[in-house]
Amino acid sequence: MLFVDLLFRFTAVGMIVLIMLLAFRDLRRTTSFWLLIFTNLSLLCHYLGATPSGVPLPDELRIGLRLVDTTLLPITWLFTLSLYAQDFRVRGSHMLILLLVSGLMLAERMVYFGWLPGLPRWWPLLITITAFGLVSHMLWETWHGRHDDLIDKRRLSRTYVVVTLAVCIVIAIVLGSFIMPEQQHSVVAISLWPTLLLMAYWLFNISPTALTFQQQSQNTAVLSHRDQQLQSQLDDAMTQDKAYLDGQLTISTLSKRLGVSPTRLRAFINQQLGFTHFSHYINAQRIDAIKHALRRSDNAHIPILTIALNHGFNSLPPFNRAFKQQEGITPTEYRAKQRE
């Protein structure tokens, strides 16, 4: 078993080092870049700090590595959100969750090292629940947004990420529960290996925009006749039919109305109009109409919430966020400016 453990463990260490070298050489220094680096550093600490007894490490080094790797799950969670959650920014709430999850695991490590006398019996269950919550949220954010995503490479990668995580979880459960219940460190080393292999393969095909999935725009000064027809159909659907008023509008339903495939419509909105998510495009149409409504003096008595609901938004908070992101000010401030 020691040979199998070391085979997976040290090939994983090699892939981690390679991933970080490629990232520093080729990737732009974005939020996703730094989260990728921190994720791999945590993974490196885990693989080296949890080596089996047949590969002894100095106690001080092992302890340091095991303390650092308590950040692995929350950092991986943040990295995944930075790739797939719309308009992602590291917020105070994210840092609180990171500190909470890492703190729970850190306390368990301190008991293991003899620095704390013990923890409540429910502590491991609490760690399991929080870990399950982060993994579930990671999978949900990755899979849920695939229909709204207009970038083909990112949509495809969502499937790869979900399938790979599912495979890793199944490996961990099968090995940890039925085959090697006494070899927990080896089980984790083996179960994480497919994720590292996928990441290494991804970064072998690296480009400076790999973590943002940006595509070179195909927008040209003169659209082809085929694209001009689609542009005209899309304009009619938005300006005359006001398709954006449908709060449940999706890329599939709109493509059916226009008589084109979802793939073609998705590519056109992304590459010709410059939107990365279908919801961003639809919200832009809604906000333009709402701005017109806010400028009209005969609408001065109508609450902003009512106007937003009448133009396809389902609630006030998403509308406020979308409006401020597009215009730089809140709807209330915009309306006040029109009255000056």
KAJOWO-V364766 format. One record per residue. N is the residue number from 1. RES is the residue in one letter. SS is DSSP state (A for helix, B for strand, O for the rest). PSI is psi in degrees with one decimal (* if undefined). Layout:
# KAJOWO-V364766
n->{N & N}
res->{RES & RES}
ss->{SS & SS}
psi->{PSI & PSI}
This chain:
# KAJOWO-V364766
n->{1 & 2 & 3 & 4 & 5 & 6 & 7 & 8 & 9 & 10 & 11 & 12 & 13 & 14 & 15 & 16 & 17 & 18 & 19 & 20 & 21 & 22 & 23 & 24 & 25 & 26 & 27 & 28 & 29 & 30 & 31 & 32 & 33 & 34 & 35 & 36 & 37 & 38 & 39 & 40 & 41 & 42 & 43 & 44 & 45 & 46 & 47 & 48 & 49 & 50 & 51 & 52 & 53 & 54 & 55 & 56 & 57 & 58 & 59 & 60 & 61 & 62 & 63 & 64 & 65 & 66 & 67 & 68 & 69 & 70 & 71 & 72 & 73 & 74 & 75 & 76 & 77 & 78 & 79 & 80 & 81 & 82 & 83 & 84 & 85 & 86 & 87 & 88 & 89 & 90 & 91 & 92 & 93 & 94 & 95 & 96 & 97 & 98 & 99 & 100 & 101 & 102 & 103 & 104 & 105 & 106 & 107 & 108 & 109 & 110 & 111 & 112 & 113 & 114 & 115 & 116 & 117 & 118 & 119 & 120 & 121 & 122 & 123 & 124 & 125 & 126 & 127 & 128 & 129 & 130 & 131 & 132 & 133 & 134 & 135 & 136 & 137 & 138 & 139 & 140 & 141 & 142 & 143 & 144 & 145 & 146 & 147 & 148 & 149 & 150 & 151 & 152 & 153 & 154 & 155 & 156 & 157 & 158 & 159 & 160 & 161 & 162 & 163 & 164 & 165 & 166 & 167 & 168 & 169 & 170 & 171 & 172 & 173 & 174 & 175 & 176 & 177 & 178 & 179 & 180 & 181 & 182 & 183 & 184 & 185 & 186 & 187 & 188 & 189 & 190 & 191 & 192 & 193 & 194 & 195 & 196 & 197 & 198 & 199 & 200 & 201 & 202 & 203 & 204 & 205 & 206 & 207 & 208 & 209 & 210 & 211 & 212 & 213 & 214 & 215 & 216 & 217 & 218 & 219 & 220 & 221 & 222 & 223 & 224 & 225 & 226 & 227 & 228 & 229 & 230 & 231 & 232 & 233 & 234 & 235 & 236 & 237 & 238 & 239 & 240 & 241 & 242 & 243 & 244 & 245 & 246 & 247 & 248 & 249 & 250 & 251 & 252 & 253 & 254 & 255 & 256 & 257 & 258 & 259 & 260 & 261 & 262 & 263 & 264 & 265 & 266 & 267 & 268 & 269 & 270 & 271 & 272 & 273 & 274 & 275 & 276 & 277 & 278 & 279 & 280 & 281 & 282 & 283 & 284 & 285 & 286 & 287 & 288 & 289 & 290 & 291 & 292 & 293 & 294 & 295 & 296 & 297 & 298 & 299 & 300 & 301 & 302 & 303 & 304 & 305 & 306 & 307 & 308 & 309 & 310 & 311 & 312 & 313 & 314 & 315 & 316 & 317 & 318 & 319 & 320 & 321 & 322 & 323 & 324 & 325 & 326 & 327 & 328 & 329 & 330 & 331 & 332 & 333 & 334 & 335 & 336 & 337 & 338 & 339 & 340}
res->{M & L & F & V & D & L & L & F & R & F & T & A & V & G & M & I & V & L & I & M & L & L & A & F & R & D & L & R & R & T & T & S & F & W & L & L & I & F & T & N & L & S & L & L & C & H & Y & L & G & A & T & P & S & G & V & P & L & P & D & E & L & R & I & G & L & R & L & V & D & T & T & L & L & P & I & T & W & L & F & T & L & S & L & Y & A & Q & D & F & R & V & R & G & S & H & M & L & I & L & L & L & V & S & G & L & M & L & A & E & R & M & V & Y & F & G & W & L & P & G & L & P & R & W & W & P & L & L & I & T & I & T & A & F & G & L & V & S & H & M & L & W & E & T & W & H & G & R & H & D & D & L & I & D & K & R & R & L & S & R & T & Y & V & V & V & T & L & A & V & C & I & V & I & A & I & V & L & G & S & F & I & M & P & E & Q & Q & H & S & V & V & A & I & S & L & W & P & T & L & L & L & M & A & Y & W & L & F & N & I & S & P & T & A & L & T & F & Q & Q & Q & S & Q & N & T & A & V & L & S & H & R & D & Q & Q & L & Q & S & Q & L & D & D & A & M & T & Q & D & K & A & Y & L & D & G & Q & L & T & I & S & T & L & S & K & R & L & G & V & S & P & T & R & L & R & A & F & I & N & Q & Q & L & G & F & T & H & F & S & H & Y & I & N & A & Q & R & I & D & A & I & K & H & A & L & R & R & S & D & N & A & H & I & P & I & L & T & I & A & L & N & H & G & F & N & S & L & P & P & F & N & R & A & F & K & Q & Q & E & G & I & T & P & T & E & Y & R & A & K & Q & R & E}
ss->{O & A & A & A & A & A & A & A & A & A & A & A & A & A & A & A & A & A & A & A & A & A & A & A & A & A & O & O & O & O & A & A & A & A & A & A & A & A & A & A & A & A & A & A & A & A & A & A & A & O & O & O & O & O & O & O & O & O & A & A & A & A & A & A & A & A & A & A & A & A & A & A & A & A & A & A & A & A & A & A & A & A & A & A & O & O & O & O & O & O & O & A & A & A & A & A & A & A & A & A & A & A & A & A & A & A & A & A & A & A & A & A & O & O & O & O & O & O & O & O & O & O & A & A & A & A & A & A & A & A & A & A & A & A & A & A & A & A & A & A & A & A & A & A & O & O & O & O & B & O & O & A & A & A & A & A & A & A & A & A & A & A & A & A & A & A & A & A & A & A & A & A & A & A & A & A & A & A & A & O & O & O & O & A & A & A & A & A & A & A & A & A & A & A & A & A & A & A & A & A & A & A & A & A & O & O & O & O & O & O & O & O & O & O & O & O & O & O & O & O & O & O & O & O & A & A & A & A & A & A & A & A & A & A & A & A & A & A & A & O & O & O & A & A & A & O & O & O & O & O & A & A & A & A & A & A & A & A & O & O & O & A & A & A & A & A & A & A & A & A & A & O & O & O & O & O & B & A & A & A & A & A & A & A & A & A & A & A & A & A & A & A & A & A & A & O & A & A & A & O & O & O & O & A & A & A & A & A & A & A & O & O & O & O & O & A & A & A & A & A & A & A & A & A & A & A & A & O & O & O & A & A & A & A & A & A & A & A & A & O}
psi->{-32.4 & -40.8 & -44.2 & -44.4 & -50.1 & -34.6 & -50.7 & -40.5 & -48.1 & -23.4 & -35.1 & -41.9 & -41.7 & -42.5 & -38.5 & -47.1 & -42.5 & -43.7 & -45.4 & -38.4 & -44.8 & -40.3 & -46.6 & -31.0 & -39.4 & -23.3 & 150.6 & 151.2 & 72.8 & 176.8 & -42.5 & -36.6 & -50.1 & -36.5 & -34.8 & -44.6 & -46.2 & -37.4 & -44.7 & -33.0 & -41.6 & -41.2 & -42.4 & -44.0 & -38.4 & -48.1 & -38.5 & -35.2 & -22.0 & 27.5 & 148.9 & 166.6 & -22.4 & -11.5 & 81.3 & 143.1 & 153.2 & 139.6 & -41.6 & -40.7 & -45.6 & -43.6 & -44.9 & -43.5 & -42.0 & -28.1 & -40.7 & -36.4 & -1.7 & -14.7 & -2.8 & -52.6 & -50.8 & -32.9 & -40.1 & -40.5 & -47.2 & -38.9 & -43.7 & -41.8 & -37.7 & -25.6 & -36.6 & -24.9 & 134.3 & 137.2 & 43.1 & 136.6 & 144.9 & 115.7 & 172.7 & -36.6 & -36.4 & -42.6 & -35.4 & -42.3 & -41.7 & -46.4 & -37.4 & -52.5 & -44.8 & -38.6 & -39.1 & -45.1 & -35.1 & -40.8 & -39.6 & -40.1 & -40.0 & -33.5 & -43.1 & -37.8 & -1.5 & 14.7 & -19.0 & 145.5 & -29.5 & 172.8 & 161.7 & 153.9 & -22.4 & -1.6 & -47.1 & -36.5 & -39.3 & -40.6 & -42.6 & -42.7 & -46.0 & -39.0 & -44.0 & -38.6 & -43.2 & -43.8 & -41.9 & -42.6 & -38.9 & -45.9 & -40.5 & -48.2 & -36.2 & -46.9 & -38.4 & -36.2 & 7.6 & -34.7 & -27.3 & -16.3 & 128.7 & -6.4 & 116.0 & -45.2 & -40.4 & -38.4 & -42.9 & -40.1 & -28.7 & -44.0 & -44.1 & -43.7 & -46.8 & -45.8 & -43.0 & -43.6 & -40.9 & -41.7 & -43.7 & -42.2 & -43.1 & -43.3 & -45.3 & -41.5 & -47.3 & -48.6 & -44.8 & -30.4 & -31.1 & -33.5 & -48.1 & 60.0 & -21.5 & 0.2 & 59.5 & -44.2 & -40.1 & -38.5 & -46.2 & -41.8 & -42.0 & -40.7 & -28.7 & -13.8 & -44.1 & -35.9 & -43.8 & -38.7 & -43.3 & -43.0 & -41.3 & -42.7 & -42.3 & -45.9 & -15.2 & -27.1 & 38.8 & 153.5 & 163.1 & -19.3 & 17.1 & -39.7 & -11.6 & -10.4 & 23.6 & 144.6 & 147.2 & 126.1 & 139.3 & 14.2 & 129.6 & 162.3 & -34.1 & 118.1 & 150.7 & 162.6 & -38.7 & -42.7 & -33.7 & -40.0 & -44.4 & -39.5 & -42.6 & -43.4 & -42.3 & -42.2 & -43.6 & -42.2 & -34.5 & -44.8 & -39.6 & -50.3 & -15.6 & 51.8 & -24.7 & -13.2 & -19.1 & 109.4 & -14.9 & 15.6 & 133.3 & 169.6 & -32.8 & -45.9 & -37.7 & -38.8 & -35.4 & -41.0 & -34.0 & -12.5 & 30.2 & 166.9 & 150.4 & -35.7 & -44.3 & -43.3 & -41.2 & -46.0 & -38.3 & -47.5 & -35.7 & -52.5 & -30.3 & -34.4 & -13.7 & 14.5 & 142.0 & -20.3 & 142.1 & -38.5 & -34.1 & -41.9 & -48.2 & -41.4 & -34.4 & -39.9 & -43.3 & -44.4 & -37.9 & -42.1 & -37.8 & -39.1 & -42.1 & -41.8 & -37.2 & -26.1 & -19.2 & 128.5 & -29.8 & -4.8 & 6.8 & -28.4 & -8.4 & 126.6 & 148.3 & -38.0 & -42.9 & -43.1 & -42.2 & -44.5 & -34.8 & -11.5 & 23.0 & -11.9 & 146.0 & -16.5 & 169.3 & -45.2 & -47.3 & -36.5 & -46.1 & -42.5 & -44.9 & -41.0 & -46.5 & -35.5 & -38.7 & -40.3 & -16.6 & -4.5 & 165.7 & 161.1 & -37.3 & -43.4 & -37.0 & -45.0 & -40.3 & -38.2 & -34.6 & -21.2 & -11.9 & *}
